[in-house]
Amino acid sequence: MLERSGVVVWLRATIATLSERVEHGGVRPRLGADPAQSLRDLYLTRHPLYASVAGFVIDVDDLPPEEVVARIFDDTGLGDVEQ
């Protein structure tokens, strides 16, 4: 279903990066008392789905948001669309 909806881009990050980011992002009830373990569990569950539907994968660990956007446009060709 996701593939038919449009372009699917997986913004992939390591558990360490995700843990660091949520540590500074406020309350995340879904992650409970041990966010790192919850993220590992979610990763194990969701990785196969993400891998199966992603048309593009961008590893975002060391990228600033502007670079992520630029890579999405470059990889998908969406930046070439005239408005």
C-alpha positions, -999 to 999 in steps of 0.1 A, spaced: 0 0 0 28 25 9 46 19 -24 14 27 -43 9 60 -23 40 76 -37 77 77 -30 88 60 2 120 73 17 135 56 48 154 81 69 176 55 86 195 62 118 213 41 143 198 33 177 224 55 193 215 85 171 178 79 178 183 76 215 203 108 216 176 126 196 147 115 217 166 123 249 164 160 241 129 159 225 105 159 254 82 133 266 79 101 245 54 79 263 57 50 238 94 47 247 88 41 284 114 42 310 142 28 288 140 46 254 171 29 240 157 -6 246 123 5 233 140 18 201 159 -15 197 126 -34 200 108 -12 176 138 -15 151 136 -53 152 99 -52 146 98 -25 119 131 -30 100 117 -57 77 87 -35 68 108 -4 62 133 -23 41 106 -39 20 88 -7 11 116 19 9 123 31 -26 152 51 -12 173 49 20 191 78 34 214 73 64 209 104 85 231 100 115 256 127 106 235 148 84 219 182 92 183 186 82 191 207 52 214 180 38 187 153 44 162 174 23 188 179 -4 194 142 -6 157 134 -7 153 158 -37 185 145 -54 177 108 -49 140 109 -58 141 135 -85 114 154 -67 135 186 -67 132 186 -105 94 190 -104 82 224 -117 57 242 -95 
